[in-house]
Amino acid sequence: MKIYLANPRGFCAGVDRAIEIVERAIEKHDSPIYVRHEVVHNKYVVNNLKNKGAIFVDEISEVPSGSVVIYSAHGVSQAVRKEANDISAIIYDATCPLVTKVHKEVIRRQKNNHQVILIGHAGHPEVEGTLGQSSEEDKITLVESVNDIRELNFSNERDISYTTQTTLSVDDTAEVIEALKDKYPSVQSPKKSDICYATQNRQDSVKEVIKQSEILIVIGSKNSSNSNRLKEIADNQGKPAYLIDSSSDIEDQWLNDVDSVGITAGASAPEILVQEVVSYLMSNGGQEIIEVEGAQESVNFPVPSSLKN
């Protein structure tokens, strides 16, 4: 059995930065420190940080006054920021800079009295945070699909602009944007795509890997948006695809009569989990490991200066 490894895979710059912020905050302030929501969507990473002294909470109301609070990589609403300020928290913002870019764009557009359309998945923390940049709920509208575009009834005379969740499927989002432009020809787009470089690169690499693989294994947690999008690429091409947290989730029947397996990892999954899966496969019929070349990544997002040595 041949094992094809996608490149790039695993951690992106935003995830690296978010994890480092939590670790440095624990070193500086000692435990406990409080993180609102999972800092990144990966079970292994979250459990590791819990063991080091991080406490993950759903709401700021669960945090004692004056504590250290870290915002997750997905970003938070203006209301959450106010709530954290009101309890005199020591705040570190682990929001991915690419998500912050979207937030600033929403705020700028709304200052210019635009109707903003957000393309994204309802209930995702990043989407909740972006929707929460608006003080007027009716000035930002969430759409998830082409069907949602058909339901919009804004006047063509109104200034309309759109933005997107950073971890969407590139192909699916292109269809929604096309439908939006068909309905509102003057709609204004971001200066640069809001889908992050890492999401796009990992999707491109999967498209190459599944050309040579009979099945695809995606290492990533079930609540990871970008990991689910990687699985969907294989699903859409009729290739069996499995989203797993670790090698212990692999089922033997997946490998029956399979001569080639593709492996990738979502942007919040560490390389150690990839190597554990590779070791498992090599012990269960794997004969050759092939690294499939893809985009080179050199992006680095520094941690806040207050956390630097």
Secondary structure as UniProt FT lines:
FT   STRAND          2..5
FT   HELIX           13..29
FT   STRAND          33..36
FT   HELIX           43..52
FT   STRAND          54..57
FT   HELIX           60..62
FT   TURN            65..66
FT   STRAND          68..71
FT   TURN            73..74
FT   HELIX           78..86
FT   TURN            87..88
FT   STRAND          90..93
FT   HELIX           97..111
FT   TURN            112..113
FT   STRAND          115..119
FT   TURN            122..123
FT   HELIX           125..131
FT   TURN            132..133
FT   HELIX           137..139
FT   STRAND          140..143
FT   HELIX           146..151
FT   TURN            156..157
FT   STRAND          160..164
FT   TURN            166..167
FT   HELIX           170..183
FT   TURN            185..186
FT   HELIX           197..209
FT   TURN            210..212
FT   STRAND          215..219
FT   TURN            222..223
FT   HELIX           225..236
FT   TURN            237..238
FT   STRAND          241..244
FT   HELIX           247..249
FT   HELIX           252..255
FT   TURN            256..257
FT   STRAND          260..265
FT   TURN            267..268
FT   HELIX           271..282
FT   TURN            283..285
FT   STRAND          288..291
FT   HELIX           305..307
//
